[in-house]
Amino acid sequence: MPLKSRKLSQHDLEALEARRDIGAEILQSIQDMKAGKGKVVLSPAVEARTATGLSQSQFARLLGVSVRTLQGWEQGRKQPSGAARTLLAIARSNPKAVLAVSTP
């Protein structure tokens, strides 16, 4: 059974951690990034804001939320409400529509 499909016992977890070479894992990750093997995953909020070309403060003002709330969405610490998720989806797929209704 793969490790991800079952919860490890404390004993199994300690044994797994004892075998790990964190330094080697970090070096391998760095080499992978340098070789272009890494993949940056952006949150829907970042994708929406990037599509509009607005700064965080401008985009937050457009959505009617604080910059701190927007940052929480972008960093994955918070999840937007249903209405905000819908607006973010519209901004991602049709940024001109969102910008057209914004006030200068």
C-alpha positions as MATLAB code, in Angstrom:
seq = 'MPLKSRKLSQHDLEALEARRDIGAEILQSIQDMKAGKGKVVLSPAVEARTATGLSQSQFARLLGVSVRTLQGWEQGRKQPSGAARTLLAIARSNPKAVLAVSTP';
ca = [
       0.000    0.000    0.000;
       1.475    3.425   -0.945;
       2.458    5.607    1.981;
       0.113    8.398    0.941;
      -2.970    6.194    1.161;
      -2.592    5.213    4.812;
      -1.703    7.010    7.990;
       1.729    6.149    9.336;
       2.182    4.977   12.880;
       4.515    7.009   15.063;
       7.113    4.223   14.802;
       6.882    4.134   10.975;
       7.087    7.910   10.782;
      10.192    8.023   12.964;
      11.817    5.277   10.878;
      11.027    7.139    7.659;
      12.429   10.405    9.019;
      15.591    8.651   10.241;
      16.317    7.463    6.676;
      15.797   10.867    5.041;
      18.681   13.018    3.885;
      17.124   16.475    3.922;
      20.278   18.114    2.568;
      20.295   15.831   -0.469;
      16.571   16.453   -1.034;
      17.127   20.224   -0.980;
      20.092   19.998   -3.352;
      18.070   17.814   -5.727;
      15.237   20.346   -5.645;
      17.618   23.176   -6.476;
      19.108   21.193   -9.358;
      15.614   20.418  -10.650;
      14.658   24.103  -10.525;
      17.828   25.148  -12.349;
      17.113   22.512  -15.013;
      13.607   23.916  -15.502;
      11.907   20.876  -14.039;
      10.048   22.874  -11.407;
       6.535   24.100  -11.883;
       5.121   27.244  -10.334;
       1.505   26.859   -9.338;
      -0.364   30.130   -9.020;
      -3.504   30.558   -6.988;
      -6.689   31.590   -8.824;
      -6.413   35.009   -7.155;
      -2.901   35.559   -8.521;
      -3.973   34.393  -11.975;
      -6.955   36.766  -11.937;
      -4.933   39.748  -10.748;
      -2.153   39.035  -13.245;
      -4.688   38.803  -16.071;
      -5.966   42.286  -15.239;
      -2.473   43.746  -14.937;
      -3.374   45.473  -11.678;
      -1.305   45.794   -8.525;
      -2.488   44.118   -5.328;
      -3.869   47.370   -3.955;
      -5.667   48.226   -7.200;
      -7.145   44.734   -7.550;
      -8.211   44.626   -3.898;
      -9.955   47.983   -4.318;
     -11.691   46.694   -7.468;
     -12.959   43.618   -5.585;
     -13.933   45.624   -2.519;
     -11.628   43.721   -0.160;
      -8.586   44.679    1.863;
      -5.101   44.112    0.485;
      -4.512   41.751    3.396;
      -7.523   39.631    2.389;
      -6.295   39.500   -1.213;
      -2.823   38.499   -0.024;
      -4.377   35.710    2.044;
      -6.147   34.400   -1.064;
      -3.007   34.684   -3.174;
      -0.889   32.854   -0.608;
      -3.492   30.149   -0.059;
      -3.985   30.998    3.620;
      -7.624   31.961    3.043;
     -10.274   30.964    0.540;
     -12.543   33.527   -1.149;
     -16.309   33.296   -0.672;
     -18.576   31.992   -3.424;
     -19.229   35.429   -4.905;
     -15.562   36.370   -4.777;
     -14.585   33.036   -6.383;
     -17.007   33.770   -9.220;
     -15.592   37.256   -9.722;
     -12.052   35.874   -9.718;
     -13.060   33.293  -12.344;
     -14.513   36.056  -14.527;
     -11.350   38.136  -14.077;
      -9.211   35.151  -15.126;
     -11.245   34.352  -18.213;
     -12.253   37.864  -19.266;
     -10.139   40.523  -17.530;
     -11.474   43.248  -19.853;
     -14.992   42.697  -18.511;
     -13.853   43.240  -14.937;
     -11.773   46.264  -15.864;
     -14.678   47.744  -17.833;
     -16.857   47.976  -14.724;
     -14.136   49.322  -12.440;
     -14.214   52.918  -11.344;
     -11.108   55.012  -12.065;
];
